[in-house]
Every structure is written in C-alpha cells, then in structure tokens.
Amino acid sequence: MTTTIPLKEAVVVILDIGLGMTSKDSDGTTTTTSSIEDALRSVTLLYQQKLIYGKKDQLGLVLIGTKGTKNNLQDDGYQHITVVSDIEEPSIETLKYLENLAPGESKGDVIDSLIVAMDMLIRKTENKKYQKRIFLVTNARDPINTEDLSIVRDQFKKIDVKLNIIGVDFLEEIEENNMDTSNNNKNKSLKEKNEIFLREFAESVDGVLVPVKQALEMMSFFRSQSVMTRTSFRGALEITPELKIPVWGYLKMKQQLLPSLKKISSIAQQQIEQQQQQQQQQNKNKNNEDNEDNEEGKPNITLDVNQEVSYYSITDPDNEILKPDLLKGYKYGKSLIPFSKIDEDQLKYSSSKCLKVVGFTDRKSIPIYYNMGNTEVFVSQPGDKQSEEALSSFIHALVETDQVMVVRYVKTMNGSPYLGYMIPHVKSDYVCLYYNHLPLADDIRQYQFPPISPKNPLTRKSNIPNAEQLEATQQLIDSMDLMKSEFDEDGDPIQMLKPRFTYNPLLQHFYQCLHHRSLHPNTQIPKLDPIIAEYINPDQIIMNKSKQSIKNFADKFPLTKTTVFSKTPAISGGNTNGTTSNTNNTMIGGVKYHWKDGMLIGEEINLDSYVTDDGSEAKKRKVNDFSEFSLDKLVSGYVTEVGTINPVQNFKDMLNRRDMDLVDKAITLMKERILQLVNDSLRDQYYQKAFECIKELRVGCIRESEAEQFNGFLKDMRSLFQSKKRDDFWQYITADVTSILGEKSINLITQDECDSSEVTQEELDQFLDKKVKQFNPPPITNVNTDSVDDLFDQIE
C-alpha cells in the first residue's frame, strides 16, 4: 500500500547571528557585515516564498548567539538560543522583525540549536501529517560540540526530518584530501574544521549543504505554487449506451488571476496599536505577572470590515423588510413581474451528470485556437485494470485514425451543459484525454483579410509577394524561432520559454510590491525586477541573432508615407500657408479635399453657397445637403448584391465592406448587371444607366487594382456589341462626346492609371481605332408620348 506524501510542511529556520559572524578568523581576516546581510537575505527570501507559495506551510524561527536565552530546553543547558516564533503560519510581523534584526553578542552551539529545533517539530507535529524540515544558516566560525552525535543522527532519522544547511562564506566544493580530517588537521582553521564537519553531518542524515550564494540564486528565482490535486469529475465516459468506461477528471490548466484583497478598518487598527502599547507598559510594570494574565490582556478587536444591508419599502420607509420576505422581479415593459424561488426551481434547466460522446471528427477540423476555458485531463479510474485497458485501447485508436471526440459534458447534477472535444495524448509512461470547451457562433470573432497566397484564385495580383519577399519572411521566422533558441549541456538546440518554466510576470511583480509595501508602507512601489523584465522584453540573444533578418525584411517591404494634412480648425481670415481643415474636410491652396469611397477628392470652393443674397455672413444651407441621403445608405453596410434600382450605389457599398471581402463578387455582379441593362433596354432606354455603371466599374477596378478584370470585360463587350445588334451602345460609350454630353469615352485602364494593368498607351490607341464610327447622340424621346403600337414595335 502506497503512502501519500503530506502537502503541509513544518519548517524551523535556524539563523546564526553570533559573534562568529563578525569576528576575526585565526588568519587575521575579518568577516564583513555582508555575511550577516547574506544570511538575513536568505532567511527573508525563504519567508517570502512560504508566504506566497506555501499557504499551508508553517514556520518557526530560532536565533543562535543571542545574549539571552528563550527555549523549552534552556533548563537543560541549551544557552544563547532564542525561539523568536513557534511553528506557525508565516506572517508579516516576522519579516518586519528580520528587517530590524541586529547582530548577536554571544556564541551559541549549532548542534544545540538543531536539538531545540527537533524538539519544536516533535511538539508541533505529534500525531499529525507534516513534512518536517530544518534550515540552518551559519558561517561555522563559532565552536561546535561534536559529542554524542550518534543520538542526534538517530533522532533525525527517527522523526524523518530533512536538513538543509546554508553555508555563509563556504567553499562550493572541497577536495577529497581536505575532507580527510586526519591529514593536516592542525593546519586547518576552526572554520575549515567546522565546515568539513557540517558537510559530513549533512551527508550522514541525508541532508544537503548549499553555499549561501547558490541558495540566494535559487530562492531569487520564481517557482510555481504547489496545489493539491483534486478530481473535477468522477463518472463514466459514455461512448455508446452499452460501452461506458469509468474515468476521473482533473484540472490541467486554468487562468491565474490576481488574489483578491480584503478591506480592513483603519479605526480598529489604531485601537489595536493603542492597546498593544498599553499592554507593553503594563508588562514592564508587572514583571511577575503570569502568562495567563498576559493572555487575558491581549486585544480582541478584529480588523475585518463587515457590510450590512437593510431593505425598506418606498411606501413604508419606517419598517425594515427582512431578506426572506423579498422576491426577485423582472421588468416586462413598465411592469415588474415577481419571480419566486419556487418558480425559479420549477423553470430552472435540469440536467444529469454525464460525459457522453456526441460524435467523432478529424483532428485538423478543430484548430487549437478554438480551445476555450480551462483544460481538463481524463484518465482511467485508479486501480481498475479493465477500464485502464479499455481507455488505453480507445486512445490509441484515436491516435491511429487522427480523430477527436465531440462530447457533452455536465460536471455535476443540474449543472450547466458544455459542448467540448477530447483529444488523445500518448506518452511512454501514461495515456490520457485532454478536454476543452468548443466555442459557439457568438464566441468566434471573424476577421477577414484579403488572401496573399499565389495558389488562391481569389488573391489579387498586387497582393502576391515575390520570391525575395517570401525568402526574407522565412529568414525572419527562422531567426526568431523559439524552438531552437537555447542549447543544452551537449550543445543541442532546445526550446526557449517553456510554459512549465515561464512564470506569470504580473503575478510575480504583484507579490513583490505587496511584500515591499507591507514592510515599507510609506514608500513608493519598487521598480520592475530584472528577472521579470527578461520575461516581458524580447530576449537580447534572439534580437541580436535576428537583427539582419529584421533589416532585410524591412527593406523588402517598404512603407510609403501618406500625405499628412493639418488638423488645425479653419481660422477666420485665412491661413498663411493656405491650409485649413476640420475633422472631415481639408483645404489646401483654395481647393477643398474630402474623403469619398476611400479616395481623396478635391473640388474648388464656391463662395456663393456660403454667402446670402443680402451680403450677410450667415451661411445658407445647400440645397443638396441631403441629396445623397436615402434609405439605401441606412442599410448599405449589409449590401451583398448589385440590384437594378441603384446598381452604382450597391457596387460602392460592396467595395466598402470591411467585415468581409466582396470585391470579386461586386465586380462579377456589376458585369452581369451591365449586360442585363443593355440587353433589356428598349432602344437607348437604359444606355445612360449602363454607361454610369461602366464608369463606376472602371473607377472601382482602378481603386482595387483589378485592371485586368475591367480590360477583359471591355474587350468582351466589343466582341458582343461592335458591328452587331447593339452596335449603337458600343458607339455610345466609346465615342468622344465630351462636347455634347459632357462625358468622356470609356477606354481600357493603362499602366499609368493602375500598376496591375499591362496595357500600354499604344495598345490603348489601337483598341479604339478599330472600326470606330462617327457617333451621333440619339434624340431624347418622351416615353409617355409614344403610342402603344410604337412600344410593341420596339419589342423584339
């Protein structure tokens, strides 16, 4: 039968502050105050770690070399050893005591202090489950009594105490020749003899001796908090109603939040301090008073802040309403509908505890960024060989077929149901299933970006990277690859920033600030620790390694600086630079610029629209202020089709969509709509509308770098209409009728207009020179004056 290791630990810290910490050695060298500082710092770091990580651990503090004596064995000759605090939960008061601790004035024996510490552990842990440990911090300059060591060693093993010695000014390693006390024993100093003795004693009781510098380095590093492993689920994995495997679930990963802080009463704190001062004064006047009287005089005021809530009715504010008499109310219109506890229990969703398989799917169909919430690990029920074999076979089958399970998960009876998936995990010594919640449609945020892959048919030509850009990107990724950024002892590359050894910088800095503020309440928060700064800043080795790759990447992807317009509001009387602007418009050199459909449009300012007929400075509202306002614009953000009523506006709205890429769809639909307008037109009825659509299609293709689509469409229209049934429409859009209709002819998009075009100026001239006829604009006819016979004659 295996015994469980207790999670709680009882620790006694022995700190040597005797004369040996500051006295001269036999060789004439003097121990500086840094020895005591290192010893105090190591003990302080130990208390800090126990405060942060070991919430269930209990510590006691013992001092060696004090002028007085205070311990349970002082009547038996254990002198100059003071028990500062018994084994109890670590507190801020102990840290404050260590902060102001002064060197001792006497010499104490290390072995005597170990016996006192073991006596404290026996008294504390009798008939209780604790791990027991003793920390001894000393420089071994004072004499040590080495008699009757066998009894001490046997007692260490009997009560199962672990010994950790932190040696101040100790050598990191001692040669085997120096470890032999029979050789040159007379030539060794007292410190060297004691150091050899402590090393041998630590080995004899299966203890560890660590130099103080190494101990400080180890305790300065952050570590994870030890927590008790508890099951989050115990039940059956139901694959089918006939196939159920008993499993246990444990929490594998969760988000660690900052610990909640508690309010304390400043008034009560002042009262406690006053009572403590009065108690100290009384103790000085009554030295013969026994301990029981002292206990009665201790303050019994608590610092907790309790919140009291009272309920009163608006109609009867004098009488308090008790909480059991209250009912929940939900607003429905202007009324409040009462909802009692009975109604809530009846309408509450009820579910049974289960872990049921819904189906199976390919592993690649669920990307890793779909994981939500905490991660849980499921294993077979301990001690059940049959379920262990069944679950292992099932997990290996999932791995071989590259499948995952979609499951319905309800942790407790009447708990909230979750839809999640379980992924198999196989190691050399164990197998398990990892569980994660699956997101619902509302949980997924779709961010649409235009494709850049050359293999994607929807990728625009201007967005396709060239070979040099792809190579520069690959070099940048390889140079900053964390999987090969560190090296082990053999020189092989290993992963950097493993999650197991990378700690939460926010949590670590919070605890450091909390510790500093508890000891120094009136000082500022300390600066960021250098170790934490290494976590949150890029590694310098990686940055130096990838410096050339970053520069090469920036050269291959140059950024073009756009025109910066002044945001200074317009000033009466003009501007010396001729530039005025507001949040929507910008004026440069008498030309007013504004953004329209993603392009900067310039227009001259007409002062007549800003001045009234009587010459006053009051501005007139333009007649066309609301000319472009329509119901279509209210829903333009959701347009997905190019209609026949307002195809130009629909086309613009589709191009301006930012939630999804509809450029290709808009161009395709606009082409279809143009052909429909031409073919459905009675004579020239829809020619002007089709002409406006072609113009807008040309502008949109230039803006979206889709020149080839427009040029191809224009060539297709020439083959469909020129010298054929709709030749009049072709002449309508290609003839130069600027002087008659105020419009320019439609032509191909050249390289000068768009970088994605391959049409030169010569090809442009040749395109319209082929069979161009003189075009006379058709007379505008009034449809209402046509007879019924004429209308039927136009129908073909």
C-alpha positions, 0 to 999 in steps of 0.5 A, spaced: 500 500 500 502 506 497 503 512 502 501 519 500 506 524 501 503 530 506 502 537 502 503 541 509 510 542 511 513 544 518 519 548 517 524 551 523 529 556 520 535 556 524 539 563 523 546 564 526 547 571 528 553 570 533 559 573 534 562 568 529 559 572 524 563 578 525 569 576 528 576 575 526 578 568 523 585 565 526 588 568 519 587 575 521 581 576 516 575 579 518 568 577 516 564 583 513 557 585 515 555 582 508 555 575 511 550 577 516 546 581 510 547 574 506 544 570 511 538 575 513 537 575 505 536 568 505 532 567 511 527 573 508 527 570 501 525 563 504 519 567 508 517 570 502 516 564 498 512 560 504 508 566 504 506 566 497 507 559 495 506 555 501 499 557 504 499 551 508 506 551 510 508 553 517 514 556 520 518 557 526 524 561 527 530 560 532 536 565 533 543 562 535 548 567 539 543 571 542 545 574 549 539 571 552 536 565 552 528 563 550 527 555 549 523 549 552 530 546 553 534 552 556 533 548 563 537 543 560 543 547 558 541 549 551 544 557 552 544 563 547 538 560 543 532 564 542 525 561 539 523 568 536 516 564 533 513 557 534 511 553 528 506 557 525 503 560 519 508 565 516 506 572 517 508 579 516 510 581 523 516 576 522 519 579 516 518 586 519 522 583 525 528 580 520 528 587 517 530 590 524 534 584 526 541 586 529 547 582 530 548 577 536 553 578 542 554 571 544 556 564 541 551 559 541 552 551 539 549 549 532 548 542 534 544 545 540 540 549 536 538 543 531 536 539 538 531 545 540 529 545 533 527 537 533 524 538 539 519 544 536 517 539 530 516 533 535 511 538 539 508 541 533 507 535 529 505 529 534 500 525 531 499 529 525 501 529 517 507 534 516 513 534 512 518 536 517 524 540 515 530 544 518 534 550 515 540 552 518 544 558 516 551 559 519 558 561 517 561 555 522 566 560 525 563 559 532 565 552 536 561 546 535 560 540 540 561 534 536 559 529 542 554 524 542 552 525 535 550 518 534 543 520 538 542 526 534 543 522 527 538 517 530 533 522 532 533 525 525 532 519 522 527 517 527 522 523 526 524 523 518 526 530 518 530 533 512 536 538 513 538 543 509 544 547 511 546 554 508 553 555 508 555 563 509 562 564 506 563 556 504 567 553 499 562 550 493 566 544 493 572 541 497 577 536 495 577 529 497 584 530 501 581 536 505 575 532 507 580 527 510 580 530 517 586 526 519 591 529 514 593 536 516 588 537 521 592 542 525 593 546 519 586 547 518 582 553 521 576 552 526 572 554 520 575 549 515 574 544 521 567 546 522 565 546 515 568 539 513 564 537 519 557 540 517 558 537 510 559 530 513 553 531 518 549 533 512 551 527 508 550 522 514 542 524 515 541 525 508 541 532 508 544 537 503 549 543 504 548 549 499 553 555 499 549 561 501 550 564 494 547 558 490 541 558 495 540 566 494 540 564 486 535 559 487 530 562 492 531 569 487 528 565 482 520 564 481 517 557 482 510 555 481 505 554 487 504 547 489 496 545 489 493 539 491 490 535 486 483 534 486 478 530 481 473 535 477 469 529 475 468 522 477 463 518 472 463 514 466 465 516 459 459 514 455 461 512 448 455 508 446 449 506 451 452 499 452 460 501 452 461 506 458 468 506 461 469 509 468 474 515 468 476 521 473 477 528 471 482 533 473 484 540 472 490 541 467 490 548 466 486 554 468 487 562 468 491 565 474 488 571 476 490 576 481 488 574 489 483 578 491 484 583 497 480 584 503 478 591 506 480 592 513 478 598 518 483 603 519 479 605 526 480 598 529 487 598 527 489 604 531 485 601 537 489 595 536 496 599 536 493 603 542 492 597 546 498 593 544 502 599 547 498 599 553 499 592 554 507 593 553 507 598 559 503 594 563 508 588 562 514 592 564 510 594 570 508 587 572 514 583 571 511 577 575 505 577 572 503 570 569 502 568 562 495 567 563 494 574 565 498 576 559 493 572 555 487 575 558 490 582 556 491 581 549 486 585 544 480 582 541 478 587 536 478 584 529 480 588 523 475 585 518 470 590 515 463 587 515 457 590 510 450 590 512 444 591 508 437 593 510 431 593 505 425 598 506 419 599 502 418 606 498 411 606 501 413 604 508 420 607 509 419 606 517 419 598 517 425 594 515 423 588 510 427 582 512 431 578 506 426 572 506 420 576 505 423 579 498 422 576 491 426 577 485 422 581 479 423 582 472 421 588 468 416 586 462 415 593 459 413 598 465 411 592 469 415 588 474 413 581 474 415 577 481 419 571 480 419 566 486 424 561 488 419 556 487 418 558 480 425 559 479 426 551 481 420 549 477 423 553 470 430 552 472 434 547 466 435 540 469 440 536 467 444 529 469 451 528 470 454 525 464 460 525 459 457 522 453 460 522 446 456 526 441 460 524 435 467 523 432 471 528 427 478 529 424 483 532 428 485 538 423 477 540 423 478 543 430 484 548 430 487 549 437 485 556 437 478 554 438 480 551 445 476 555 450 476 555 458 480 551 462 483 544 460 481 538 463 485 531 463 481 524 463 484 518 465 482 511 467 479 510 474 485 508 479 486 501 480 481 498 475 485 494 470 479 493 465 477 500 464 485 502 464 485 497 458 479 499 455 481 507 455 488 505 453 485 501 447 480 507 445 486 512 445 490 509 441 485 508 436 484 515 436 491 516 435 491 511 429 485 514 425 487 522 427 480 523 430 477 527 436 471 526 440 465 531 440 462 530 447 457 533 452 459 534 458 455 536 465 460 536 471 455 535 476 447 534 477 443 540 474 449 543 472 450 547 466 451 543 459 458 544 455 459 542 448 467 540 448 472 535 444 477 530 447 483 529 444 488 523 445 495 524 448 500 518 448 506 518 452 511 512 454 509 512 461 501 514 461 495 515 456 490 520 457 484 525 454 485 532 454 478 536 454 476 543 452 470 547 451 468 548 443 466 555 442 459 557 439 457 562 433 457 568 438 464 566 441 468 566 434 470 573 432 471 573 424 476 577 421 477 577 414 483 579 410 484 579 403 488 572 401 496 573 399 497 566 397 499 565 389 495 558 389 488 562 391 484 564 385 481 569 389 488 573 391 489 579 387 495 580 383 498 586 387 497 582 393 502 576 391 509 577 394 515 575 390 520 570 391 525 575 395 519 577 399 517 570 401 525 568 402 526 574 407 519 572 411 522 565 412 529 568 414 525 572 419 521 566 422 527 562 422 531 567 426 526 568 431 524 561 432 523 559 439 524 552 438 531 552 437 533 558 441 537 555 447 542 549 447 543 544 452 549 541 456 551 537 449 550 543 445 543 541 442 538 546 440 532 546 445 526 550 446 526 557 449 520 559 454 517 553 456 510 554 459 512 549 465 518 554 466 515 561 464 512 564 470 506 569 470 510 576 470 504 580 473 503 575 478 510 575 480 511 583 480 504 583 484 507 579 490 513 583 490 510 590 491 505 587 496 511 584 500 515 591 499 509 595 501 507 591 507 514 592 510 515 599 507 508 602 507 510 609 506 514 608 500 513 608 493 512 601 489 519 598 487 521 598 480 520 592 475 525 586 477 530 584 472 528 577 472 521 579 470 523 584 465 527 578 461 520 575 461 516 581 458 522 584 453 524 580 447 530 576 449 537 580 447 540 573 444 534 572 439 534 580 437 541 580 436 541 573 432 535 576 428 537 583 427 539 582 419 533 578 418 529 584 421 533 589 416 532 585 410 525 584 411 524 591 412 527 593 406 523 588 402 517 591 404 517 598 404 512 603 407 510 609 403 508 615 407 501 618 406 500 625 405 499 628 412 494 634 412 493 639 418 488 638 423 488 645 425 480 648 425 479 653 419 481 660 422 477 666 420 481 670 415 485 665 412 491 661 413 498 663 411 500 657 408 493 656 405 491 650 409 485 649 413 481 643 415 476 640 420 475 633 422 472 631 415 474 636 410 481 639 408 483 645 404 489 646 401 491 652 396 483 654 395 481 647 393 477 643 398 479 635 399 474 630 402 474 623 403 469 619 398 469 611 397 476 611 400 479 616 395 481 623 396 477 628 392 478 635 391 473 640 388 474 648 388 470 652 393 464 656 391 463 662 395 456 663 393 453 657 397 456 660 403 454 667 402 446 670 402 443 674 397 443 680 402 451 680 403 450 677 410 455 672 413 450 667 415 451 661 411 445 658 407 444 651 407 445 647 400 440 645 397 443 638 396 445 637 403 441 631 403 441 629 396 445 623 397 441 621 403 436 615 402 434 609 405 439 605 401 445 608 405 441 606 412 442 599 410 448 599 405 453 596 410 449 589 409 449 590 401 451 583 398 448 584 391 448 589 385 440 590 384 437 594 378 434 600 382 441 603 384 446 598 381 452 604 382 450 605 389 450 597 391 457 596 387 460 602 392 457 599 398 460 592 396 467 595 395 466 598 402 465 592 406 470 591 411 467 585 415 468 581 409 471 581 402 466 582 396 470 585 391 470 579 386 463 578 387 461 586 386 465 586 380 462 579 377 455 582 379 456 589 376 458 585 369 452 581 369 448 587 371 451 591 365 449 586 360 442 585 363 441 593 362 443 593 355 440 587 353 433 589 356 433 596 354 428 598 349 432 602 344 437 607 348 432 606 354 437 604 359 444 606 355 445 612 360 444 607 366 449 602 363 454 607 361 454 610 369 455 603 371 461 602 366 464 608 369 463 606 376 466 599 374 472 602 371 473 607 377 472 601 382 477 596 378 482 602 378 481 603 386 482 595 387 487 594 382 483 589 378 485 592 371 485 586 368 478 584 370 475 591 367 480 590 360 477 583 359 470 585 360 471 591 355 474 587 350 468 582 351 463 587 350 466 589 343 466 582 341 458 582 343 456 589 341 461 592 335 458 591 328 452 587 331 445 588 334 447 593 339 452 596 335 449 603 337 451 602 345 458 600 343 458 607 339 455 610 345 460 609 350 466 609 346 465 615 342 468 622 344 462 626 346 465 630 351 462 636 347 455 634 347 454 630 353 459 632 357 462 625 358 468 622 356 469 615 352 470 609 356 477 606 354 481 600 357 485 602 364 493 603 362 499 602 366 499 609 368 492 609 371 493 602 375 500 598 376 496 591 375 494 593 368 499 591 362 496 595 357 500 600 354 498 607 351 499 604 344 495 598 345 490 603 348 490 607 341 489 601 337 483 598 341 479 604 339 481 605 332 478 599 330 472 600 326 470 606 330 464 610 327 462 617 327 457 617 333 451 621 333 447 622 340 440 619 339 434 624 340 431 624 347 424 621 346 418 622 351 416 615 353 409 617 355 408 620 348 409 614 344 403 610 342 402 603 344 403 600 337 410 604 337 412 600 344 410 593 341 414 595 335 420 596 339 419 589 342 423 584 339 
